[in-house]
Amino acid sequence: MWFKLEKMQMRFSRMERLFFIISSRESLERKIEGVKLLVCDDVKLNEMHGGLILLHYACALNELDICELLLQHGADPNVRDTWNRTALHYAAETSADCVELFLKYGALVHVRDNNHCTPLHWAAYKNNFYSVRKLLEFGADPDALDANHDTPLSWAALKGNLESVTMLLEYNCRPDTINLNGNTPLSRLVQIMLMGLGSVPEERCLVLLVKALGNSTKLNVATFSGHGSVELNDFLRTCTGRVPRLMELCRCRIRRSMGPGRLINRLSTLSIPPLLRQYIMLKY
């Protein structure tokens, strides 16, 4: 490796060599050793190089120890790249450990990229469940709107990401937000399922979203007729064709009155039967 580094010194800048080392197939120990040799006071770690930030690059490769080393040498987790993304946006997609590390070093949880997407949007879209949970624990807004007025729940529903949908609903996000195209998280999920792309997790997402809406879906089933399975169309007609039960409406009203935040923590302070607590949490 050191022979390679000596040859590189004649052709590439110190920053270019750092990018090379991080992306190399060398062992982690050798990578750390190489980075330590090249990182010094005159290396501008927070400047873009070819549209990339070194910390973002290390995070995208899921190099946790390299990320921590760069942070220790002055890398800023809130520096933005060409797409206005910070290190936390990349971490949200790839690694909950990197998310926790960047938050420890002062990363801003509500930061937005060029599409007004927060790190939570990206974590939900990629179904990085542990990142979703960590971001919510650090105060990420579960109802944040992107440029199209889609919430993280809408992004998770679009992919049928059951774990992320479940976690977002546990933090009492609004299930009825309408984007600029007139779609809700439920309608975006249904569009995918009616194209025959549905799976078991997506079907469970559908049930969860219907419960969160109080079984009052406001879907125009006629628009979707002729698409998808007979069972799915029948289920949608059942949801839209009947008056919701009082207990379903009460559950929806209770959830909405409690506002955003982790529901289980709030419900645990109330003197209510365990079965009622589970019902409010959409467990049945």
Secondary structure, DSSP 8 states (H G I E B T S, - for coil): -HHHHHHHHTTS-HHHHHHHHHHSSS-HHHHHHHHHHH--TT--TTS-BTTB-HHHHHHHTT-HHHHHHHHHTT--TT---TTS--HHHHHHHH-HHHHHHHHHTT--TT---TT---HHHHHHHTT-HHHHHHHHHTT--TT---TT---HHHHHHHTT-HHHHHHHHHTT--S----TTS--HHHHHHHHIIIII--HHHHHHHHHHHHHTTT-----HHHHTTSS-HHHHHHHHHHHSS---HHHHHHHHHHHHT-SS-HHHHHTTS---HHHHHHHTT--
